[in-house]
Amino acid sequence: GGVARAEEREPWLRAVDAEQVNREIWMGLQGEHAWLEEVLGERALEWVRAENARAEQLLGDPTASPLYEKALRILESKDKIPRVAKYGEYWYNFWTDAQNPRGLWRRTTPESYKTDSPEWEVVIDVDALGKSEGESWVWNGHTVCREFDPVTGEPLPPRRTMVALSPGGSDAVVRREYDLVEKRFVPEAEGGFVLSPASKSRVSWVDRDTILVGADLGEGSLTDSGYPRIVRQWRRGSPAAAAPVVYEGEAKDVSVSGYLDRSRGHAYEWRHRATSFYTARRQVRRHTAQGDEKWASLEDLGLQDSARTSQFGDQLLIFLRKPWEVAGQTFAGGSLLSVGIDDLCKKGATGAKLQVLFVPTARTSLDDFDATKSHLVLHVLDTVKSRFHFWKWTGAHWEDAGAEPSAVIRGASVQPLDPEETDEYFLSTSSFTQPSTMSLSDAAMGPAGIKDARPLKSLPKQFDDAGLTTFQGEATSADGTAVPYFCICKEGMKRDGSTPTLLYGYGGFEISQTPGYVALVGAGWLEQGGCFVMANIRGGGEFGPSWHQAALRENRQRAYDDFVAIGEDLVSTGITSPKRLGIRGGSNGGLLVGNMLVQRPDLFGAVVCAVPLLDMKRYSHLLAGASWMAEYGNPDTPDWDFLQRYSPYHNLNPKVDYPPLLMTTSTKDDRVHPYHARCFVKRLQDMGKGGNVYYYENIEGGHGGAADAKQSAYVTSLYQNFLWKVLSGK
C-alpha cells in the first residue's frame, strides 16, 4: 500500500503543522485590530460600550444580584484591620469604606490605637480633595522626609512628606509636598515640591530642601518601559526640569533611580539601574556632607547583577537568584548572605567576610524577610507552608535566634513598627477560612514572640465557613515535576465530579501564591457549595528562584503544563469534571488562562480572563511591556520562534469550539494595555465564535481593574455569577 505520508505515520506532526500554518495566517493579519490600541479612540470606545451593554444584557446586571450586595458589604465593611505605619509620635493609616470610597489618610496615638475604638484624626480626605479640585484622585502612598538631630543623630519627628495621587487609579502619579504639622499641601508659591503632570516617577529625600527625582521631565527622561531614566537633584524653589542631572541610565533599561538610605546610624547613597526585570547595576558610597566619597560598583566588586540587595545599618543583605561561586565557596541560588558594605568596597567579594543567613533545600525557600532595629525576621516557605526564623545583629555579626518548630498552612507577614527605634513588629496571620488577626510582638523574643504575640485587632468572619476543609494536593506535571495546590471544599464532598470548581493561578515574576482569607470567594463561591483551588505552578516563587526560572522565556510552557496537571488531577480524583471546572487568572495569570483556553478547551468548562496579556507580538511595545522581556522574551528577535507558541491571540483556531469566556479589563490600566483583551475578543467574534464570549471593560480603575469598592463588587459579582451559571448548569 505504498509508504504512509509522514503525518499519517505521526498524527501529532499534522497537528503541529496545522498550528504553524494557523500562526502564519494570523501573522499575515497582524495589525488588523490596531484601532483597538487607541485607548480612548472613538471607534474603540464605541465597541467597548456596546460589548459592556451586551455582557450586562446576557449575563444580567451584576448590581441586581445578591452577590453584589454581599461583595460590597465585605469591600466597604468597617470591619477591616486598620494597618498602621509609625511616623514620629503618631500611627498613620489609610482607610476606605462606603462613605469614603477613595479614602481617608488619618492618624492616632499608639495608646488610642490599642483600644477597641481608636480616635482618628483625618489628615487628608481623598474624596473631598478630588471633589474640590475636580479630579478623580486615587491615593498612591507617600514618601516621608526622615530628619535627624545634627548633634546626636537621633531621629526627629517628621514634618514633610511627598504625597502621590493617581488620576483614576493609573500607575502614573502627581506628587505634592505635604506638611504633617499644619496638615496642608505646601504650594509651589511657598517653595513646595510639586511634580505634575502625572508620570511614573520616583522620589527620595536627601534632606528637607533636596530631593532625588526621576520623572517625565521632557524628551529622553523615560526608558523604553516608561519609567524614569534620569535622576536629578532637585533643590527647593527651583523647577524640577531644570534640576541638575546626577545619574542616568540607558533607554533600554527598565528604570533608573537614586536614593539615600539612612539606616541605624549609617547613611549610604545608592544609584540603581534595573537593566532588566531581574538584573541591576548598582553603585554605592558613604554619604558625607561634602559628597566627596568615591562611588563603588557592586558588580565590579564581584556581585552578581541578578542578586537582590538591601541595606541594614552598614551591612549589605544579598539574596541570590542564582548559584554564586566566590572565594572557593559556592552559595546556592535562593540563599541570603550578609557582608559589611565598607568591607566589600575595600576588599571586593573575594576578600570580604560573608555570613550565610539562609540556605534553601529542595522544598524550602525564603519568601521574604523584614528588619527591626536589631533583628532580621525571615519568612520561610516549606512546601508553601509558613515558618519564621530570627537572627540578631550584635554590632559585629549575626547570631541565630531560632526558628518556629514546624511550618503551618497560613498566610503570615511581619511589619516592623519602626526599624530605626524598636524591635517591635506587627504580625498578621490568616488562613483561607480564618480572617486576619494582627498582633504586636518583639523580635527580641525570637520564635516565642510568634506564639505569644499580643492580639490587637482581628476581623469577624465574612462568610459561613461551616463544614469547610482545606487540604494540600499534588499533581505531576508533564516533565515529572511535583506541583502542589491548595483545595478548599466542603468536608465529605462527593468525589463524583459534580462540584463546580474554581481553579486560580498566576505563575510568573517570582510571585508566590500563599494562603490568605478568601472573603469574596468564600461569600460568593464556597457558601454555594463550590470548591476553590489555588495553584502553585512554576514561574512563581514558591520554591525559590529556580522554581521561577524553570518557566522563563522558552520554558514558559512548563507553567502551563503544571496548571493542566492540576486540572487533570482535580478531574481524576473526582473533585470535579471538565464541564464543572472553571479557571481564573489576571495580568500574567490572564496570559495563563488565555493559553489554557486555546491549548485545552476540552479540560475547562469556563474561563475568566482579567487584565491580561494575549498578543505576545505586540506586548513589548505597549505601556510597561518592555520591562517584562526578561520574563517572556523579545518578540522582535528570534525569541518570536518560542513566544508565538504561547501567544493566545496567534493560536486561536476557527475549527475549535471554545468554552464560555468572560474577559474583563480596564480602560485606565496603564500597566497592561486594554488592547490585549480587546483584540482577542474581537478575533473570536471575527471567527464567528463570539456567541459565548462576554466582554467587560471598566472605564476607570488601573491595573487592579477597579478604582473603588463599587467597581470591585461589580466585577466580582459579574465573574462569579458567570462561572456559577455556566458550571453549575443552574
Secondary structure, DSSP 8 states (H G I E B T S, - for coil): -----HHHHSHHHHHHHHHHHHHHHHHHTTTTTGGGG-TT-HHHHHHHHHHHHHHHHHH--GGGSHHHHHHHHHHH-S-S----EEETTEEEEEE--SS-SS-EEEEE-HHHHTSSS---EEEEEHHHHHHHHT--EEEEEEEE--EE-TTT--EE---EEEEEEEETT-S-EEEEEEETTTTEE--GGGT--EEEEEES-EEEEEETTEEEEES--STT-B-TTSSB-EEEEEETTS-GGGS-EEEE--TTSSEEEEEEEEETTEEEEEEEEEEETTEEEEEEEE--SS--S--EETTTTT--TT-EEEEETTEEEEE-SS-EEETTEEE-TT-EEEEEHHHHHHHHHHHS-EEEEE---SSEEEEEEEE-SSEEEEEEEETTEEEEEEEEE-SSSEEEEEE-SS-BSSEEEEEES-TTT-SEEEEEEE-SSS--EEEEEEGGGTTHHHHT-EEEEE---SS--TTEEEEEEEEE-TTS-EEEEEEEEETT---SS-S-EEEE----TT--------HHHIIIIITTT-EEEEE--TTSSTT-HHHHHTTSGGGTHHHHHHHHHHHHHHHHTTS--GGGEEEEEETHHHHHHHHHHHH-TTT-SEEEEES----TTTGGGSGGGGGGHHHH--TTSTTHHHHGGG-GGGS--TTS----EEEEEETT-SSS-THHHHHHHHHHHHTT-GGGEEEEEESS--TTS-SSHHHHHHHHHHHHHHHHHHHH--
